[in-house]
């Protein structure tokens, strides 16, 4: 039997349920961390592979690689910050719209609430009673509309946390392909390729914790994606070899 099925992932006492439902974790930083780490490893090693394929100096590899880690990492973080903030601002705008609708068209909003609850399986007196209770609580009504009418997350995203998670993950994974060159290894490119492959596999294996896929399959999938990107970069760089 799968141990994850045999043992509940969280407790179900009244206190545990109240704490968990009252302060949901939301999407967390999983997506931002995985995205940043994979992109950091892929783009940095792609530069290493491309420059190595062209037969240029290790100093050029280090210079371009460090520039990529810092500049592209910051760019990704800034982009993620802006995108997450836009998502948050849109949710706040829609909340204002729904509050206005509740004030100006209460019957129409009750009709929407009733339909949402009906689709959740409520019917009869229970449906009517729940509709009335939620319609009286504007905060609850707005949250219901945001999640079930607009398909938004019930937890507001944090742009700064998303940006920091992306940048740190990009930096941590992106520096790995450069380490053999920074440390002056004689066969730096081969070592860099091996270390980057390990990073690709490790990222995939780690994210399997939040997936139903086995760790080795998730690791191999990420390794293949990263290896393909690096292979293309190396092939393009080889076209310009002296």
C-alpha positions as CSV (number, residue, x, y, z in Angstrom):
1,X,0.0,0.0,0.0
2,X,1.2,3.5,-0.8
3,X,2.3,5.2,2.5
4,X,0.9,8.5,1.3
5,X,-2.6,6.8,1.2
6,X,-2.1,5.0,4.4
7,X,-1.2,8.0,6.5
8,X,-3.2,11.3,6.3
9,X,-1.1,14.3,5.3
10,X,-2.6,16.4,8.0
11,X,-4.6,16.1,11.2
12,X,-8.4,16.4,11.5
13,X,-9.0,17.5,15.0
14,X,-11.3,20.6,15.3
15,X,-8.4,22.9,16.2
16,X,-6.3,21.6,13.3
17,X,-9.2,22.0,10.9
18,X,-9.9,25.5,12.0
19,X,-6.3,26.6,11.8
20,X,-5.7,25.0,8.4
21,X,-9.0,26.3,6.8
22,X,-8.6,29.7,8.4
23,X,-5.1,30.3,7.1
24,X,-4.6,28.3,3.9
25,X,-1.1,28.0,2.5
26,X,-2.1,28.8,-1.0
27,X,0.1,28.0,-4.0
28,X,3.3,28.7,-2.0
29,X,6.6,29.1,-3.8
30,X,6.7,25.7,-5.4
31,X,6.0,26.9,-8.9
32,X,8.3,29.9,-8.6
33,X,11.2,27.8,-7.2
34,X,11.0,25.0,-9.7
35,X,10.6,27.5,-12.6
36,X,13.5,29.6,-11.5
37,X,15.8,26.6,-10.8
38,X,15.1,24.8,-14.1
39,X,15.5,28.0,-16.1
40,X,18.7,29.0,-14.2
41,X,20.3,25.6,-15.0
42,X,19.1,25.5,-18.5
43,X,20.0,29.0,-19.6
44,X,23.4,29.1,-17.9
45,X,24.5,25.7,-19.2
46,X,23.1,26.6,-22.7
47,X,25.5,29.6,-22.7
48,X,28.4,27.3,-21.4
49,X,27.6,24.8,-24.1
50,X,27.3,27.4,-26.9
51,X,30.5,29.1,-26.0
52,X,32.3,25.8,-25.5
53,X,31.0,24.6,-28.9
54,X,32.5,27.7,-30.5
55,X,35.8,26.8,-28.9
56,X,36.2,30.1,-27.0
57,X,38.2,30.8,-23.8
58,X,37.0,29.6,-20.4
59,X,37.2,33.2,-19.3
60,X,34.6,34.1,-21.9
61,X,32.4,31.3,-20.5
62,X,32.7,32.5,-17.0
63,X,32.0,36.1,-17.9
64,X,29.0,35.4,-20.0
65,X,27.7,32.8,-17.5
66,X,27.9,35.1,-14.5
67,X,26.3,37.9,-16.5
68,X,23.5,35.5,-17.4
69,X,23.0,34.3,-13.8
70,X,22.8,37.8,-12.4
71,X,21.0,39.7,-15.2
72,X,18.7,36.9,-16.4
73,X,17.9,35.9,-12.8
74,X,17.0,39.5,-11.9
75,X,15.0,39.8,-15.1
76,X,13.0,36.7,-14.3
77,X,12.4,37.8,-10.8
78,X,11.2,41.2,-12.0
79,X,9.0,39.6,-14.5
80,X,7.5,37.2,-12.0
81,X,7.0,40.1,-9.6
82,X,5.1,42.2,-12.2
83,X,3.0,39.2,-13.3
84,X,2.1,38.2,-9.8
85,X,1.3,41.8,-8.8
86,X,-0.9,42.1,-11.9
87,X,-2.7,38.9,-10.9
88,X,-3.2,40.3,-7.3
89,X,-4.4,43.7,-8.6
90,X,-6.9,42.1,-10.9
91,X,-8.3,40.0,-8.0
92,X,-8.6,43.2,-5.9
93,X,-10.4,45.0,-8.8
94,X,-12.8,42.1,-9.2
95,X,-13.5,42.1,-5.5
96,X,-14.5,45.8,-5.7
97,X,-16.8,45.0,-8.7
98,X,-18.5,42.2,-6.8
99,X,-19.0,44.4,-3.7
100,X,-20.7,47.0,-5.9
101,X,-22.9,44.4,-7.5
102,X,-23.9,43.1,-4.1
103,X,-25.0,46.6,-3.2
104,X,-26.6,47.5,-6.5
105,X,-28.1,44.2,-7.6
106,X,-28.5,42.0,-4.6
107,X,-31.1,39.7,-6.2
108,X,-28.9,39.0,-9.2
109,X,-26.0,38.2,-6.9
110,X,-28.2,35.9,-4.8
111,X,-29.0,34.1,-8.1
112,X,-25.3,33.7,-8.8
113,X,-24.6,32.4,-5.3
114,X,-27.5,30.0,-5.5
115,X,-26.2,28.6,-8.8
116,X,-22.7,28.2,-7.5
117,X,-24.0,26.3,-4.5
118,X,-26.4,24.2,-6.6
119,X,-23.4,23.1,-8.6
120,X,-21.7,22.1,-5.4
121,X,-24.5,19.6,-4.6
122,X,-26.8,21.7,-2.4
123,X,-30.6,21.6,-3.0
124,X,-33.9,22.4,-1.5
125,X,-34.1,24.2,1.9
126,X,-30.4,23.7,2.5
127,X,-29.6,25.5,-0.8
128,X,-31.9,28.4,0.0
129,X,-30.6,28.7,3.5
130,X,-27.0,28.7,2.5
131,X,-27.6,31.2,-0.2
132,X,-29.2,33.6,2.2
133,X,-26.5,33.2,4.8
134,X,-23.7,33.8,2.3
135,X,-25.5,36.7,0.7
136,X,-25.7,38.4,4.1
137,X,-21.9,38.1,4.6
138,X,-20.3,40.2,1.9
139,X,-16.8,39.0,2.6
140,X,-17.9,35.4,2.2
141,X,-20.0,36.3,-0.9
142,X,-17.1,38.1,-2.6
143,X,-14.6,35.2,-1.9
144,X,-17.1,32.7,-3.3
145,X,-17.5,34.8,-6.5
146,X,-13.8,35.2,-7.0
147,X,-13.1,31.5,-6.7
148,X,-16.2,30.0,-8.4
149,X,-17.2,32.7,-10.9
150,X,-13.8,34.0,-11.9
151,X,-11.7,30.9,-11.1
152,X,-9.2,32.8,-9.0
153,X,-7.1,31.4,-6.1
154,X,-8.7,32.0,-2.7
155,X,-5.3,33.1,-1.3
156,X,-3.9,36.4,-2.5
157,X,-0.5,36.0,-4.1
158,X,2.6,37.8,-2.7
159,X,4.6,39.4,-5.6
160,X,7.8,40.0,-3.5
161,X,8.0,36.4,-2.2
162,X,7.4,35.1,-5.7
163,X,10.2,37.3,-7.1
164,X,12.7,36.4,-4.3
165,X,12.0,32.6,-4.6
166,X,12.5,32.8,-8.4
167,X,15.8,34.8,-8.1
168,X,17.3,32.6,-5.4
169,X,16.4,29.4,-7.2
170,X,17.8,30.7,-10.5
171,X,21.0,31.8,-8.8
172,X,21.5,28.5,-6.9
173,X,20.9,26.3,-9.9
174,X,22.5,28.7,-12.5
175,X,25.9,28.9,-10.8
176,X,26.4,25.1,-10.9
177,X,27.4,24.9,-14.6
178,X,30.1,27.6,-14.0
179,X,31.7,26.0,-10.9
180,X,34.2,23.8,-12.9
181,X,35.4,26.8,-14.8
182,X,35.6,29.0,-11.7
183,X,37.6,26.3,-9.9
184,X,39.9,25.8,-12.9
185,X,39.2,22.1,-13.7
186,X,41.1,20.8,-16.7
187,X,38.1,19.0,-18.2
188,X,35.7,21.8,-17.1
189,X,33.1,21.4,-19.8
190,X,32.7,17.6,-19.2
191,X,32.4,18.2,-15.4
192,X,30.0,21.1,-16.0
193,X,27.8,18.9,-18.2
194,X,27.8,16.1,-15.6
195,X,27.0,18.5,-12.7
196,X,24.3,20.2,-14.6
197,X,22.7,16.9,-15.5
198,X,22.7,16.0,-11.8
199,X,21.0,19.3,-11.1
200,X,18.3,18.7,-13.7
201,X,17.6,15.3,-12.4
202,X,17.6,16.5,-8.8
203,X,15.1,19.3,-9.5
204,X,12.8,16.8,-11.2
205,X,13.1,14.2,-8.5
206,X,12.5,16.8,-5.8
207,X,9.3,18.1,-7.4
208,X,7.9,14.6,-7.5
209,X,7.2,15.1,-3.8
210,X,4.2,17.2,-4.9
211,X,3.3,14.9,-7.8
212,X,1.9,11.5,-8.3
213,X,4.7,10.6,-10.7
214,X,7.6,8.5,-9.3
215,X,10.8,10.4,-8.5
216,X,12.9,8.7,-11.2
217,X,10.4,9.5,-13.9
218,X,10.1,13.2,-12.9
219,X,13.8,13.4,-12.7
220,X,14.4,11.9,-16.1
221,X,11.7,14.2,-17.6
222,X,13.5,17.3,-16.4
223,X,16.9,15.9,-17.4
224,X,15.7,15.3,-21.0
225,X,14.2,18.8,-21.2
226,X,17.3,20.4,-19.9
227,X,19.6,18.2,-22.0
228,X,17.7,19.0,-25.2
229,X,18.1,22.7,-24.6
230,X,21.8,22.3,-23.9
231,X,22.3,20.1,-26.9
232,X,20.7,22.7,-29.2
233,X,22.9,25.5,-27.8
234,X,26.1,23.4,-28.2
235,X,25.2,22.5,-31.8
236,X,24.6,26.2,-32.6
237,X,27.8,27.2,-31.0
238,X,29.7,24.5,-33.0
239,X,28.7,26.2,-36.2
240,X,30.8,29.2,-35.2
241,X,33.9,27.1,-34.1
242,X,37.1,28.4,-35.5
